[in-house]
Amino acid sequence: MMGKNLKVITAIMLASAVLVMMAGLANGTARAQDPTATAMMDATMEVSASPEMDDATMSATMSGSVDATMDPMDGDRTNVTLESLTADPGSYYGQEVTLEGVVTTLVNVRAFVLGEGATIDDDQVLVLNNTGQDFPISLTADKQVVVSGVVRSFDDASLRTSSDMGGQGGTPAMSMTGTPDMLSTPIAMDSSASTSTPGMDMNSTPMGPFTDISLDDPAFDNYRDYTIIELTSVQSIQYIETIQAITDNPDNFAGQTFAIEGEIEEFVSANAFILGEGAAIDSDKLLVLLADGQQMDQMWQVGDQVRVYGLVRPFDQASIQTDYGVDLNDNVFSAYEGYTIVIAQSVMPTEQMANG
């Protein structure tokens, strides 16, 4: 009975996925295919192509598994550097990419400039927020971030609102000038955003043309030759912080999600390790626990340089076990009471992030 029900559900999902794909093709807006829909289509086709699967195998295939080495932002995106993108932007137009850089300028409430932070030859792009969601106030100048979005030309006609073309509609973007308090005071993000998986909100995909941004706003006058990154979702912005900053003032970071780079100094268990600075003396450390029953891949070794993306919170063994349904060995984890812990959504080699 279970097998029949799953096969009926599979058939419905396959039909729905086909309709979604056809609707996407009918839409003339040039943007990358949604990675969530692609994954659903692939999984559904894989199940429907194997009619002899037993119920257990079918259920496992449908639910899928999470590899601790995968970046939750990644999907079908391409990791690129600002240098490679700005050198040949045309080869990336319409593609969804992931970029790392520094917020160099806050242009207005819907845009900022992402650069390398270099004094000379600072490669930069213009990041536009067309998601219908506000930037968090914690997004301030000089923040090091990772963003994902679709690459556009400033002259891309699909980015123009009817207001830009002389028609009705379209609300010009408000300027941030004169609101220094809002720009310089970091605050904790909403807890629901901190615990969600970035880039997976299908309602947050770029909708272009822009509905609340006018590219004819004088605020953009200095950026008309810039390549545009149209944000996939506000939640996909990763804030990069250092281990020392977090351990020095853990209360300032608790309940927020960050990308943190460091060295694997010690394996605590199959799903936990110590992330440190790699210093011989006075190395600041964080306890990292893989979420959702993940386990460390055998590829990892002590001394590996990694980037962890996850939720920062104080380590209290009892509350961690309750909140995440994990069983932590008292003999092992009791030694880490008082540590700050990162509930990791992903662990990536820093070389892979740097090389794209």
C-alpha positions in Angstrom: 0.0 0.0 0.0 2.9 2.3 0.9 4.6 1.6 -2.4 1.4 2.5 -4.4 0.9 5.7 -2.5 4.5 6.8 -3.1 4.3 6.0 -6.8 1.1 8.1 -7.1 2.8 11.0 -5.2 5.8 10.6 -7.5 3.6 10.8 -10.6 2.0 14.0 -9.3 5.4 15.5 -8.5 6.7 14.7 -11.9 3.7 16.3 -13.6 4.0 19.4 -11.4 7.8 19.7 -12.1 7.1 19.5 -15.9 4.5 22.3 -15.6 6.9 24.4 -13.6 9.6 23.9 -16.2 7.2 24.8 -19.0 6.2 27.9 -17.2 9.8 28.9 -16.7 10.5 28.5 -20.4 7.5 30.6 -21.3 8.8 33.5 -19.1 11.0 35.7 -21.3 13.1 37.0 -18.4 16.6 35.6 -18.7 17.5 34.1 -15.3 19.0 30.9 -14.0 16.7 27.9 -13.4 15.7 27.6 -9.8 18.0 25.0 -8.1 15.3 23.7 -5.8 13.0 22.9 -8.8 15.8 21.3 -10.7 16.7 19.1 -7.7 13.0 18.1 -7.3 12.7 17.3 -11.0 15.9 15.2 -10.9 14.8 13.3 -7.8 11.3 12.6 -9.2 12.6 11.4 -12.5 15.1 9.1 -10.8 12.4 7.5 -8.7 9.9 7.2 -11.6 12.5 5.5 -13.7 13.0 2.7 -11.2 9.6 1.0 -10.9 11.2 -2.1 -9.2 12.4 -0.1 -6.1 11.1 -1.4 -2.8 9.4 1.0 -0.4 12.5 1.6 1.8 14.7 2.4 -1.2 12.1 4.7 -2.7 11.6 6.6 0.5 15.3 7.1 0.9 15.7 8.4 -2.6 12.9 10.8 -2.3 14.1 12.2 1.0 17.8 12.5 -0.1 20.8 13.0 2.1 23.0 15.9 3.1 26.7 15.9 2.6 28.6 17.9 5.2 31.0 19.1 2.5 28.3 20.8 0.5 27.6 24.5 0.7 23.8 25.1 1.2 24.1 28.2 -1.0 25.7 26.4 -3.8 22.9 24.5 -5.7 23.5 25.2 -9.4 25.5 28.3 -8.7 29.1 28.9 -9.8 31.6 30.2 -7.3 33.6 33.0 -9.0 36.0 35.7 -7.9 35.3 39.4 -8.4 38.4 39.6 -10.6 37.3 36.9 -13.0 33.8 38.2 -13.2 34.7 41.8 -13.9 37.3 40.7 -16.4 34.7 39.0 -18.6 31.2 39.7 -17.4 29.5 38.8 -20.6 30.4 35.1 -20.2 28.4 35.1 -17.0 25.3 37.0 -18.0 22.1 35.2 -16.9 24.0 32.8 -14.7 23.6 32.5 -10.9 27.0 33.0 -9.2 28.4 33.1 -5.7 30.8 35.9 -4.9 32.9 36.9 -1.8 33.9 40.5 -1.1 33.6 43.5 1.1 30.7 46.0 1.2 32.5 49.1 0.1 29.5 51.5 -0.5 25.9 51.5 0.6 24.2 53.1 -2.5 20.6 53.1 -1.2 18.2 50.8 0.6 18.1 48.4 -2.3 21.8 48.4 -3.4 25.4 48.2 -2.4 28.8 47.9 -4.0 30.7 44.7 -3.4 34.5 45.0 -3.9 37.8 43.3 -3.0 38.7 45.9 -0.4 41.9 46.7 -2.2 43.4 50.2 -2.2 44.5 49.9 -5.9 42.6 48.0 -8.7 39.6 47.1 -6.5 37.3 45.0 -8.7 33.7 45.8 -7.9 30.1 44.9 -8.8 26.8 46.5 -8.0 24.5 44.3 -5.9 20.8 45.0 -6.3 18.0 43.6 -4.1 14.9 42.8 -6.1 13.6 40.2 -3.6 10.9 42.4 -1.9 12.8 41.9 1.4 14.7 44.6 3.2 18.4 44.3 3.9 19.1 43.6 7.6 20.4 46.6 9.4 23.4 44.5 10.3 24.5 45.0 6.6 27.0 47.8 7.0 30.0 49.2 5.1 33.2 47.2 5.5 31.4 44.0 6.2 32.9 40.9 4.6 30.1 38.9 2.9 29.3 36.2 0.5 26.4 36.8 -1.9 24.6 34.8 -4.5 22.7 36.3 -7.5 22.1 36.5 -11.2 24.7 38.4 -13.3 23.2 41.2 -15.3 24.4 44.1 -17.5 23.3 47.5 -16.3 21.8 48.1 -19.7 19.7 44.8 -19.5 16.2 45.8 -20.6 14.7 43.2 -18.3 15.8 45.3 -15.3 13.8 48.3 -16.3 10.5 49.0 -14.6 7.6 50.6 -16.5 8.4 53.8 -14.6 11.9 53.8 -16.1 10.4 53.5 -19.6 8.0 56.3 -19.1 5.0 54.3 -18.0 3.2 54.0 -14.7 4.4 52.1 -11.7 7.7 51.5 -10.1 8.7 53.2 -6.8 12.1 55.0 -6.9 14.5 53.7 -4.3 14.9 55.7 -1.2 18.3 57.1 -0.5 20.2 56.1 2.7 21.8 59.5 2.9 21.1 61.1 6.3 20.4 57.9 8.1 23.9 57.1 9.7 22.4 55.4 12.7 20.6 52.8 10.6 23.7 52.1 8.6 26.2 51.8 11.5 24.3 49.9 14.2 24.5 46.1 13.7 21.6 44.2 15.3 20.7 40.6 15.6 18.9 39.1 12.6 15.5 37.5 13.1 15.9 34.0 14.5 13.8 32.5 11.8 16.2 33.8 9.2 19.2 32.5 11.2 18.0 29.0 11.2 16.7 28.7 7.6 18.8 27.3 4.8 20.0 30.2 2.6 18.9 30.4 -1.0 16.1 27.8 -0.8 13.1 30.2 -0.5 11.4 29.9 -3.9 9.4 33.0 -3.3 12.7 35.0 -3.0 14.1 34.3 -6.5 14.8 37.4 -8.6 11.6 38.5 -10.3 12.9 41.2 -12.7 11.9 43.7 -14.0 12.5 45.6 -10.8 9.3 46.6 -8.9 10.8 49.0 -6.4 14.1 50.1 -7.9 14.5 52.7 -10.6 17.9 52.4 -12.3 17.5 56.0 -13.4 17.8 57.1 -9.8 20.7 59.6 -9.6 22.1 57.4 -6.8 23.2 55.0 -9.6 24.9 57.6 -11.8 28.4 56.5 -10.8 27.7 52.8 -11.4 26.3 52.7 -14.9 29.3 50.8 -16.2 29.2 48.3 -13.4 28.1 44.6 -13.7 25.0 43.9 -11.7 24.4 41.0 -9.3 20.6 40.6 -8.8 20.3 39.0 -5.4 18.7 35.6 -5.2 17.5 36.2 -1.6 18.4 38.4 1.3 18.8 35.2 3.4 21.5 34.1 1.0 23.9 36.8 2.2 26.6 35.2 4.4 28.4 37.4 6.9 32.0 36.4 7.5 33.4 36.7 11.0 36.7 35.7 12.7 37.0 33.2 15.5 38.6 35.8 17.7 35.8 38.3 17.2 33.3 35.6 18.3 35.2 34.3 21.3 36.0 37.8 22.5 32.3 38.8 22.6 30.2 35.7 22.1 27.0 37.4 23.4 27.1 39.8 20.4 27.0 36.9 17.9 24.7 34.4 19.7 21.6 33.5 17.7 23.1 34.7 14.4 24.4 32.8 11.4 27.9 33.4 10.1 30.6 32.0 7.8 33.8 31.4 9.9 37.2 30.3 8.6 39.7 28.4 10.6 41.7 25.2 11.0 40.4 21.8 12.2 42.4 21.3 15.4 40.8 18.3 16.9 38.0 15.8 16.2 35.6 15.5 19.1 33.3 12.9 17.7 32.0 11.7 14.3 29.9 14.9 14.0 31.9 17.5 16.0 35.3 19.1 15.9 37.3 22.0 17.2 37.8 25.0 14.8 40.8 27.1 15.8 43.1 29.7 14.5 46.0 27.2 14.2 48.3 29.2 16.5 50.8 27.3 18.6 49.9 29.6 21.6 46.6 31.2 22.6 44.6 29.9 19.7 41.0 30.9 20.0 38.6 28.0 19.4 35.0 27.2 18.6 33.2 23.9 19.0 31.5 22.9 15.7 28.6 20.4 15.6 27.2 19.2 12.3 23.4 19.6 12.2 20.7 17.2 11.1 22.5 14.0 11.8 25.4 14.7 9.4 28.8 13.2 10.0 32.2 14.4 9.0 33.4 13.2 5.7 36.5 10.9 5.8 38.3 13.4 3.6 38.8 15.8 6.5 42.0 15.8 8.5 43.4 17.7 11.5 45.1 20.8 10.1 42.7 21.3 7.2 41.7 24.9 6.5 37.9 25.1 6.3 35.0 27.6 6.2 32.1 26.7 8.5 28.7 28.2 7.9 26.3 27.9 10.8 24.4 29.3 13.9 26.4 30.6 16.8 25.2 29.9 20.3 26.6 29.1 23.8 27.3 25.4 24.4 25.0 23.9 26.9 25.0 20.2 26.5 21.4 19.6 27.8 19.8 22.3 25.6 21.8 21.3 22.5 20.6 17.7 22.9 17.0 18.8 23.3 17.0 21.3 20.5 18.7 19.2 17.9 17.8 15.7 18.9 21.4 14.6 19.3 23.0 12.3 22.0 26.3 13.8 23.1 28.6 11.6 25.1 29.0 13.1 28.6 32.5 11.8 28.9 33.5 13.6 25.7 31.4 16.8 25.6 31.4 17.7 29.3 34.9 19.1 28.8 33.5 21.8 26.4 30.9 23.4 28.7 31.4 27.1 28.4 32.6 27.0 24.8 30.8 28.8 22.0 29.3 26.3 19.6 28.5 26.6 15.9 25.7 24.5 14.6 27.1 23.9 11.1 25.0 23.8 8.0 28.0 23.4 5.8 31.8 22.8 6.0 33.8 23.7 2.9 37.6 23.8 2.1 38.8 27.3 2.0 40.8 26.5 -1.1 37.6 25.6 -3.0 36.0 29.0 -1.9 39.1 30.9 -3.0 39.5 29.2 -6.4 35.8 29.2 -7.3 
